Amino acid sequence: MAEKIKLIKILKNQVLYSLPSTALLCDKFIDRIDWPEDKASLVFAFPAEEAGSGEPVRDMVSARKYVCRLTYMADKRTLPAAVAPGPSCGLALEPFKNLAEHKKWARATDLKYFSGPFKKYLTPSFEAEAKEYYKNELPKAKGVSVRENGRVVSMLTLLRIAGKPGAKPLDWVSWIWVDPALPEAGRLAAHALLRGWLRGNSRKYIGASVHAANLRSQKWFLRSGFRPARISFSRRVPSPARRRNNACGGSGISVKSHNG
């Protein structure tokens, strides 16, 4: 084990290791790793030789024990600069009228396309984290919609979060949704509009967190120039130490990106 992974650092809520290959990852491998009970997440730096493969990462652990997420990162210069060639299919970027409309569409699409269908992949703390996000984080975020004759058919939420100690804040895609009922040309046009908006409204680096089970979302980020940087695991059943910390208010929000 010592020859295959290396401890990089221990942070407040996570322990970070290097990883030579994602092929090592499975329940038994994680079971044997030194993962302190009071740390919410076990995180691995993504192997450099695998990060550029352009392929989504398959969930490699059982939903019974662990939840697996990928952190994707991009330099905004790698994102397409404008709408793809061809007609925009009658679609147009429009800001949300107000916070209430932004929140309404974020909640509704999240429930229908992520937190409902992927319920078995979510940690027990997801509901509390989502409540915290909608109350305290979404009001500070930028949001944009794509509309067809005034009807919202796509949206994206961009949140500014604290980066590493001493680093500048980081822009984080906390939600993206495109109506699957749109015809293929319409979906491609909506994707292009959102990517163009993201390039024009973000800082240099952009991040996103995606559940490994959500292959559709992973593919969107990969097609948009993002690449995996971290792979993390949470326990399905919090340890006694974590339950005590959460009871004392120690649970932090996990900003997630979901559906592409």
ZIGI-V384159 format. One record per residue. OMEGA is omega in whole degrees, 0 to 359 (999 if undefined). Layout:
OMEGA / OMEGA
//
This chain:
183 / 181 / 187 / 180 / 181 / 177 / 179 / 178 / 175 / 181 / 185 / 185 / 182 / 173 / 188 / 178 / 168 / 181 / 181 / 182 / 177 / 179 / 180 / 191 / 175 / 181 / 183 / 179 / 181 / 180 / 186 / 184 / 176 / 182 / 184 / 184 / 183 / 178 / 185 / 188 / 170 / 188 / 176 / 170 / 185 / 180 / 184 / 183 / 179 / 186 / 183 / 185 / 181 / 180 / 177 / 180 / 180 / 177 / 187 / 180 / 182 / 177 / 180 / 187 / 189 / 171 / 183 / 177 / 175 / 169 / 178 / 179 / 176 / 165 / 187 / 178 / 178 / 179 / 176 / 188 / 186 / 178 / 180 / 179 / 180 / 182 / 179 / 175 / 178 / 180 / 180 / 174 / 176 / 175 / 173 / 183 / 181 / 180 / 181 / 180 / 177 / 182 / 180 / 182 / 178 / 180 / 185 / 181 / 176 / 182 / 185 / 189 / 179 / 189 / 173 / 182 / 184 / 186 / 184 / 179 / 185 / 178 / 179 / 182 / 186 / 183 / 179 / 179 / 179 / 179 / 178 / 181 / 183 / 182 / 190 / 184 / 182 / 179 / 180 / 187 / 169 / 176 / 177 / 178 / 169 / 186 / 175 / 184 / 178 / 181 / 179 / 180 / 179 / 178 / 177 / 177 / 182 / 185 / 177 / 182 / 179 / 177 / 177 / 179 / 180 / 180 / 179 / 176 / 184 / 175 / 188 / 175 / 183 / 176 / 171 / 180 / 173 / 183 / 181 / 179 / 177 / 173 / 185 / 180 / 179 / 178 / 179 / 179 / 179 / 178 / 182 / 178 / 180 / 179 / 178 / 178 / 181 / 179 / 183 / 186 / 181 / 171 / 187 / 184 / 182 / 179 / 177 / 177 / 186 / 174 / 181 / 180 / 183 / 184 / 181 / 179 / 177 / 182 / 179 / 181 / 178 / 178 / 182 / 176 / 177 / 175 / 181 / 179 / 180 / 172 / 187 / 180 / 173 / 178 / 177 / 177 / 181 / 177 / 177 / 180 / 179 / 180 / 178 / 180 / 181 / 180 / 179 / 178 / 185 / 183 / 180 / 181 / 174 / 182 / 189 / 168 / 188 / 196 / 175 / 999
//
